[in-house]
């Protein structure tokens, strides 16, 4: 049974960012942005060691809460307001060390009292759509719905068999999932329509592209093409703990990240494992639309 849910949102340097609500992981990107808002990123240089380090460490803190709290809201109480509050971000920001990488496994959640597609559209009237869909692995569950030809998805693989976890398996329960479609508004009007594939890498790509646009003024295509990183796994069956960097990061940046304790591993210059991002930026001055498409995978931007 499908539900029509309200998106979750936060503000970031004057922008209002909307993400898909739980049981999606979309909140993770918002929690990362709240953490990063406490730093003057524009002063450290785009994709410098300081910039990457702060984003990676903020991801680790946000993912501790993501893994603890996000599941089917019809089965577990998710403290959305508390998790997305600026006060909570200020408290959690104390876990981030500027000169040292934290072990992800040591960050505890806070307490309170290749198969994914993304597309976005803006029409002549300014209506916008941000849509993401996935089977989870190439043929999903390998079950077809009758004679429709529609293959059913396999997101049930994300359930945990540990009864103490929020995402534990139960009848009629929806699993936590990674799909997250995003919209950012500026002064109440659509500004950035964006999304990506990439499993656990999705919120990480969201905040990398958003930081490039919001903090450093890159256009949407340049922000998408920029060298990308993923902290931890980007597929369910991979190990945590590594920081995967595309080969286009400069040597001093990589060396400094290693010095701070990040377990760096290199991937290709435009690795499909880093997701396939696409977006549309609507310029507030003249409503001009500019589209960006990821060279890491199939896709294109088109206007007419």
C-alpha positions as CSV (number, residue, x, y, z in Angstrom):
1,X,0.0,0.0,0.0
2,X,1.5,3.3,-1.1
3,X,1.2,6.4,1.1
4,X,1.3,10.1,0.2
5,X,3.8,11.6,2.7
6,X,4.9,15.1,3.5
7,X,8.6,15.7,2.8
8,X,11.0,16.5,5.6
9,X,13.0,19.8,5.4
10,X,15.6,22.0,7.0
11,X,17.1,25.3,6.2
12,X,20.7,25.8,5.1
13,X,22.3,29.3,4.7
14,X,18.9,30.8,3.5
15,X,17.9,27.8,1.4
16,X,15.0,25.5,2.3
17,X,16.0,21.9,1.5
18,X,13.3,19.2,1.1
19,X,14.0,15.4,1.2
20,X,11.9,12.3,1.0
21,X,10.4,11.4,4.4
22,X,11.0,8.2,6.4
23,X,11.1,5.3,5.8
24,X,13.6,6.8,3.3
25,X,17.0,7.9,4.5
26,X,16.4,11.4,3.2
27,X,16.7,12.9,6.7
28,X,20.3,11.9,6.8
29,X,21.2,14.5,4.2
30,X,19.3,17.2,6.2
31,X,21.1,16.2,9.4
32,X,24.5,16.5,7.6
33,X,23.6,19.9,6.3
34,X,22.6,21.0,9.8
35,X,26.0,19.9,11.1
36,X,27.9,21.6,8.3
37,X,26.0,24.9,8.8
38,X,28.1,25.5,11.8
39,X,31.3,25.8,9.7
40,X,32.4,28.5,7.3
41,X,32.9,26.1,4.4
42,X,33.4,28.8,1.8
43,X,36.6,29.9,3.5
44,X,38.3,26.5,3.4
45,X,38.3,26.0,-0.3
46,X,36.1,23.7,-2.4
47,X,37.2,20.0,-2.1
48,X,40.2,20.9,0.1
49,X,41.2,18.5,2.8
50,X,39.3,20.6,5.4
51,X,36.2,20.6,3.2
52,X,36.2,16.9,2.6
53,X,37.1,16.0,6.2
54,X,34.2,18.1,7.7
55,X,31.7,16.5,5.3
56,X,32.9,13.0,5.9
57,X,32.8,13.4,9.7
58,X,29.4,15.0,9.6
59,X,28.2,12.0,7.6
60,X,29.5,9.6,10.3
61,X,27.6,11.5,13.0
62,X,24.3,11.7,10.9
63,X,24.5,8.0,9.9
64,X,24.7,6.9,13.6
65,X,21.3,8.5,14.1
66,X,20.0,7.3,10.7
67,X,20.9,3.7,11.6
68,X,19.3,4.0,15.1
69,X,16.1,5.7,14.3
70,X,14.9,5.5,10.7
71,X,12.5,2.7,9.8
72,X,8.7,2.5,9.0
73,X,7.1,5.3,11.0
74,X,3.9,3.2,11.3
75,X,5.9,0.8,13.5
76,X,8.5,2.9,15.3
77,X,8.4,6.5,16.7
78,X,11.0,8.6,14.8
79,X,11.9,11.8,16.6
80,X,11.9,13.8,13.3
81,X,11.6,17.3,14.9
82,X,14.4,16.6,17.4
83,X,16.7,15.0,14.9
84,X,16.3,18.0,12.5
85,X,16.6,20.7,15.1
86,X,19.5,23.2,15.0
87,X,20.0,22.7,18.8
88,X,20.5,19.0,18.3
89,X,23.0,19.7,15.4
90,X,24.9,22.0,17.7
91,X,25.1,19.3,20.4
92,X,26.1,16.6,17.9
93,X,28.7,18.8,16.2
94,X,30.9,18.5,19.3
95,X,31.7,14.9,18.2
96,X,33.5,16.2,15.1
97,X,37.3,16.8,15.5
98,X,38.8,19.2,12.9
99,X,42.1,17.4,12.7
100,X,41.2,13.8,13.2
101,X,38.9,11.2,11.6
102,X,36.6,9.3,14.0
103,X,35.9,5.6,13.8
104,X,32.3,5.4,12.6
105,X,31.7,2.4,14.9
106,X,32.5,4.6,18.0
107,X,29.9,7.2,17.3
108,X,26.7,6.4,19.2
109,X,23.3,7.7,18.2
110,X,21.9,10.7,20.1
111,X,19.1,10.3,22.6
112,X,16.2,12.6,23.4
113,X,14.4,12.9,26.2
114,X,23.0,0.0,-10.0
115,X,19.4,-0.4,-10.2
116,X,18.2,3.0,-9.3
117,X,17.0,5.7,-11.6
118,X,16.4,9.4,-10.9
119,X,14.7,12.0,-13.1
120,X,13.6,15.6,-12.6
121,X,11.4,17.9,-14.7
122,X,10.5,21.6,-14.8
123,X,7.7,22.6,-17.1
124,X,7.0,26.0,-18.8
125,X,4.7,27.0,-15.9
126,X,7.4,26.3,-13.3
127,X,5.9,23.0,-11.9
128,X,8.7,20.7,-10.7
129,X,8.9,16.9,-10.3
130,X,11.7,15.1,-8.4
131,X,11.4,11.3,-8.8
132,X,13.5,8.3,-7.8
133,X,12.7,4.6,-8.3
134,X,14.7,1.4,-7.7
135,X,14.2,-2.4,-7.8
136,X,17.2,-3.0,-5.6
137,X,19.7,-5.0,-7.6
138,X,19.2,-5.7,-11.2
139,X,16.0,-7.8,-11.2
140,X,14.7,-6.9,-7.8
141,X,12.9,-9.8,-6.1
142,X,12.7,-11.6,-9.5
143,X,8.9,-11.7,-9.1
144,X,6.7,-10.3,-11.8
145,X,3.2,-9.0,-10.9
146,X,0.9,-11.3,-12.9
147,X,1.1,-10.6,-16.6
148,X,2.0,-6.9,-16.3
149,X,5.8,-7.3,-16.9
150,X,6.4,-5.2,-13.8
151,X,9.2,-6.6,-11.6
152,X,8.7,-6.2,-7.9
153,X,11.4,-4.5,-5.8
154,X,13.6,-6.3,-3.3
155,X,14.0,-3.6,-0.6
156,X,13.2,-6.2,2.1
157,X,16.9,-7.1,1.9
158,X,17.5,-4.1,4.2
159,X,15.5,-5.5,7.1
160,X,17.5,-6.5,10.2
161,X,16.9,-9.8,12.1
162,X,18.0,-8.1,15.3
163,X,14.8,-7.5,17.3
164,X,16.5,-4.6,19.2
165,X,16.9,-2.5,16.0
166,X,14.4,-0.1,14.7
167,X,14.5,-1.7,11.3
168,X,13.9,-5.2,12.5
169,X,11.7,-7.5,10.4
170,X,8.0,-7.6,11.2
171,X,4.8,-8.5,9.3
172,X,3.3,-5.7,7.2
173,X,6.3,-3.4,8.0
174,X,8.1,-1.3,5.5
175,X,11.8,-1.5,5.6
176,X,14.2,1.4,5.8
177,X,15.3,2.3,2.3
178,X,17.9,4.6,0.7
179,X,15.7,6.3,-2.0
180,X,15.6,10.1,-1.6
181,X,14.3,12.7,-4.0
182,X,15.2,16.3,-3.2
183,X,14.0,19.8,-3.8
184,X,15.6,23.0,-2.5
185,X,13.6,26.3,-2.3
186,X,15.0,29.8,-2.1
187,X,12.7,32.6,-1.0
188,X,9.7,30.2,-1.3
189,X,10.5,29.3,-4.9
190,X,12.0,26.1,-6.4
191,X,15.8,26.6,-6.8
192,X,17.5,23.1,-7.1
193,X,15.8,19.9,-8.1
194,X,18.2,17.0,-7.5
195,X,18.7,13.3,-6.9
196,X,21.1,10.4,-7.4
197,X,21.5,6.7,-7.3
198,X,24.1,5.1,-5.0
199,X,22.5,3.4,-1.9
200,X,24.3,4.7,1.3
201,X,26.1,7.2,-0.9
202,X,22.9,9.1,-1.8
203,X,22.9,11.5,1.1
204,X,26.6,11.9,0.8
205,X,26.3,12.9,-2.9
206,X,23.4,15.2,-2.0
207,X,25.4,17.2,0.4
208,X,28.5,17.3,-1.9
209,X,26.5,18.8,-4.8
210,X,24.6,21.1,-2.5
211,X,27.7,22.4,-0.8
212,X,29.3,23.0,-4.2
213,X,26.3,25.0,-5.3
214,X,25.3,26.8,-2.1
215,X,28.8,27.4,-0.5
216,X,31.0,27.8,-3.6
217,X,28.7,28.9,-6.4
218,X,29.4,26.1,-8.9
219,X,26.9,25.5,-11.7
220,X,24.9,22.3,-11.5
221,X,26.9,20.5,-14.2
222,X,30.2,21.4,-12.6
223,X,28.9,20.4,-9.1
224,X,27.8,17.0,-10.5
225,X,31.0,16.3,-12.4
226,X,33.3,17.3,-9.5
227,X,35.4,14.5,-7.9
228,X,33.3,12.6,-5.5
229,X,33.8,10.6,-2.3
230,X,31.8,8.0,-0.4
231,X,32.4,7.3,3.3
232,X,31.7,3.6,4.3
233,X,29.8,1.3,2.1
234,X,28.0,2.2,-1.0
235,X,26.4,-1.2,-1.4
236,X,24.7,-3.3,1.3
237,X,27.3,-6.2,1.2
238,X,30.4,-4.0,1.6
239,X,32.4,-3.2,4.7
240,X,32.2,0.0,6.6
241,X,35.2,2.1,7.5
242,X,36.9,3.2,4.3
243,X,36.8,6.6,2.5
244,X,36.6,6.0,-1.2
245,X,38.0,8.9,-3.3
246,X,37.8,9.3,-7.1
247,X,41.2,9.6,-8.7
248,X,40.8,13.3,-9.6
249,X,41.4,14.5,-6.1
250,X,44.8,16.2,-5.8
251,X,47.7,14.5,-4.0
252,X,48.1,17.0,-1.1
253,X,44.4,16.6,-0.3
254,X,44.6,12.8,-0.3
255,X,47.8,12.9,1.8
256,X,46.3,15.2,4.4
257,X,43.1,13.1,4.7
258,X,45.3,10.0,5.4
259,X,47.3,12.0,8.0
260,X,44.0,12.7,9.8
261,X,43.3,9.0,10.0
262,X,40.9,8.4,7.1
263,X,41.3,4.9,5.6
264,X,41.5,6.1,2.0
265,X,41.0,3.9,-1.0
266,X,41.1,5.1,-4.6
267,X,38.5,4.3,-7.3
268,X,38.2,5.4,-10.9
269,X,38.2,9.0,-12.1
270,X,34.5,8.8,-12.8
271,X,33.4,5.8,-10.9
272,X,29.8,4.5,-11.4
273,X,30.0,3.3,-7.8
274,X,29.7,6.9,-6.8
275,X,26.2,7.1,-8.1
276,X,24.6,8.8,-11.0
277,X,23.3,12.3,-10.1
278,X,21.1,14.6,-12.1
279,X,19.6,18.0,-11.4
280,X,18.0,21.2,-12.6
281,X,18.9,24.6,-11.2
282,X,16.3,27.4,-11.6
283,X,18.0,30.8,-11.5
284,X,16.1,33.2,-9.3
285,X,16.9,36.3,-11.3
286,X,15.4,35.2,-14.6
287,X,13.9,31.7,-14.0
288,X,16.5,30.3,-16.5
289,X,16.7,26.5,-16.1
290,X,20.1,24.8,-16.3
291,X,20.3,21.0,-16.3
292,X,23.2,18.8,-15.1
293,X,23.7,15.1,-15.9
294,X,26.3,12.7,-14.5
295,X,29.0,11.4,-16.8
296,X,29.4,8.4,-14.5
297,X,26.4,6.6,-16.0
298,X,23.7,6.8,-18.6
299,X,21.6,10.0,-18.5
300,X,21.3,13.4,-20.2
301,X,19.9,16.9,-19.7
302,X,17.5,18.2,-22.3
303,X,15.4,21.3,-22.7
304,X,12.9,22.4,-25.3
